[in-house]
Each structure stands twice: as C-alpha cells, then as structure tokens.
C-alpha cells in the first residue's frame, strides 16, 4: 500500500486551495488503497510552547487549513462520481484547539473574544479535556476528515470553504466505516484532504475542534457516467447529503433537494412522495456554522427506504 506524504514546504497558493491549476502530488488507479499524511488545520504552527497568541506575537504566519493533494485518479472524468471509502484514521498523542479573535459562531455575541489555546492529550482513543479548575473530562475520540474535496471546474477555491466540490464541510460523518461520494468536475478529479478532527460537536461552535495531523487510509474508486450535484455520504445504516450555503436554511433546502433526487433516482421514489415522507422521517445535522458557507447533512435511515 502506497503512502502519500504531505508537502514539506507549505505555500498558500498550493497547500490551501482546491484547484485545477495545481500540479498533482500523486497519481493513483481506481480501486487503489492509499495512506495520506495530513497537517492539522493550523499547519503545525500551534504546538506545546507556542499558542496561537504567541505565534502571532512572534510574527509567525499561520498556514490556513493546508490539504494534502491534489491526487489524480486515473479514469475520472467530469460527470463521473468519485467514491472514497474511509478505512482508518491514525491519530497522534496530542491535539490543539483555539479560540481565534474574529472567528467562531459566537464572535460578537459571547463577548469580545480573546485568543485562547488548549491542548488535548489523546490516549487509548480518548480525548482528555482539562478544565481551568483542574478537573479533567474524558471524551471518546470520534475522528473524521474535516476537509476533503475535488478541484472545481474552473476556479481555485480556498480550502477553508465548502461547496459542491466538498471542501471544508467539517461533517463528523466523513469518518472511518463510511463512504463519501463527490462529483467530478475535472479530469482526474484532483482529490485533496486535510483538517482531521479527533472530535467535534455539531456546529463546531467556537470555530475549531480537536485539530490533529493524521494518517488517513482511503480506498478511491470511480463510478463512471453517474453524476451528482453535491457530496453524499453512505454509512451502514443511513444515506445523507451534504450541502453548504448561507443562510443556514438554504443549506437545509439544498440538502433535502439532493436527498429527494437520490431517493427518486436510485430507490424509485416519486418525488412528491419522497418530499412528504422526509417530512416525517428525516434527520438533519448542522455540521458547521463557522466557515464561509454553512454545512448541513440531511439524513434518512436505510431501514425506512
């Protein structure tokens, strides 16, 4: 099995975009299983002995949300769907989280936020959250890929933004055991990923989760001639569509439109039946409300199909 290493030198115009104009880092064949090394969302700048505030004071430029890629998938063409089976995520022993002034869902609501950094130890698949009063809360790790996507058709998009191409969706369902489906806009798809989270709650409310570098094991395939409009996820017991927009209600509407289309096309549902049925049975997850566009997952249990 091949390992694709992250870039040694981080440059914004290469490492922090999903772009059709960046030279591929590697080429793989459909059906190939690979391991991908990723940076954390801070580009390795925030670490023990250097908080976010200290990095800024020292004049260190933060690398925004670097991704590893692009990875060229042989045979992928516009109009196809890229199939990414997420097999495993190898976590380090420490993760970082930060409150960044000017960023986060409660900026200007909670108070004028000051910078704060917290480091979380990761032991035996557990996150150790240390409170300021000295008490420690143990949380089960639930790692997933925060940013994963393909190159858009014509433009380079910051890796901080989600969209039809995938990108910074920050959806906890993009995790080991699940399958992610992405529309293909360019030859080779040009897959990139990074921003792994060891744990995140819905909304990612303060703007960051337990941010970690990681090794992600994937199997990548191509479904020829099958096109989708937005990313989709399939787990052992659910199908879900991931859509991003502002305002938040537009992300909800787009996710349900895509889910109705999926039910009609693949499961034989009449569209109006599906519309009414989802009003009785669907669930939604607000994945994040901190990125340039907000991300919602609309879900339906397979048992109800």
C-alpha positions, 0 to 999 in steps of 0.5 A, a space after each residue: 500500500 502506497 503512502 502519500 506524504 504531505 508537502 514539506 514546504 507549505 505555500 498558500 497558493 498550493 497547500 490551501 486551495 482546491 484547484 485545477 491549476 495545481 500540479 498533482 502530488 500523486 497519481 493513483 488507479 481506481 480501486 487503489 488503497 492509499 495512506 495520506 499524511 495530513 497537517 492539522 488545520 493550523 499547519 503545525 504552527 500551534 504546538 506545546 510552547 507556542 499558542 496561537 497568541 504567541 505565534 502571532 506575537 512572534 510574527 509567525 504566519 499561520 498556514 490556513 487549513 493546508 490539504 494534502 493533494 491534489 491526487 489524480 485518479 486515473 479514469 475520472 472524468 467530469 460527470 463521473 462520481 468519485 467514491 472514497 471509502 474511509 478505512 482508518 484514521 491514525 491519530 497522534 498523542 496530542 491535539 490543539 484547539 483555539 479560540 481565534 479573535 474574529 472567528 467562531 459562531 459566537 464572535 460578537 455575541 459571547 463577548 469580545 473574544 480573546 485568543 485562547 489555546 488548549 491542548 488535548 492529550 489523546 490516549 487509548 482513543 480518548 480525548 482528555 479535556 482539562 478544565 481551568 479548575 483542574 478537573 479533567 473530562 474524558 471524551 471518546 475520540 470520534 475522528 473524521 476528515 474535516 476537509 476533503 474535496 475535488 478541484 472545481 471546474 474552473 476556479 481555485 477555491 480556498 480550502 477553508 470553504 465548502 461547496 459542491 466540490 466538498 471542501 471544508 464541510 467539517 461533517 463528523 460523518 466523513 469518518 472511518 466505516 463510511 463512504 463519501 461520494 463527490 462529483 467530478 468536475 475535472 479530469 482526474 478529479 484532483 482529490 485533496 484532504 486535510 483538517 482531521 478532527 479527533 472530535 467535534 460537536 455539531 456546529 463546531 461552535 467556537 470555530 475549531 475542534 480537536 485539530 490533529 495531523 493524521 494518517 488517513 487510509 482511503 480506498 478511491 474508486 470511480 463510478 463512471 457516467 453517474 453524476 451528482 450535484 453535491 457530496 453524499 455520504 453512505 454509512 451502514 445504516 443511513 444515506 445523507 447529503 451534504 450541502 453548504 450555503 448561507 443562510 443556514 436554511 438554504 443549506 437545509 433546502 439544498 440538502 433535502 433537494 439532493 436527498 429527494 433526487 437520490 431517493 427518486 433516482 436510485 430507490 424509485 421514489 416519486 418525488 412528491 412522495 419522497 418530499 412528504 415522507 422526509 417530512 416525517 422521517 428525516 434527520 438533519 445535522 448542522 455540521 458547521 456554522 463557522 466557515 464561509 458557507 454553512 454545512 448541513 447533512 440531511 439524513 434518512 435511515 436505510 431501514 425506512 427506504 
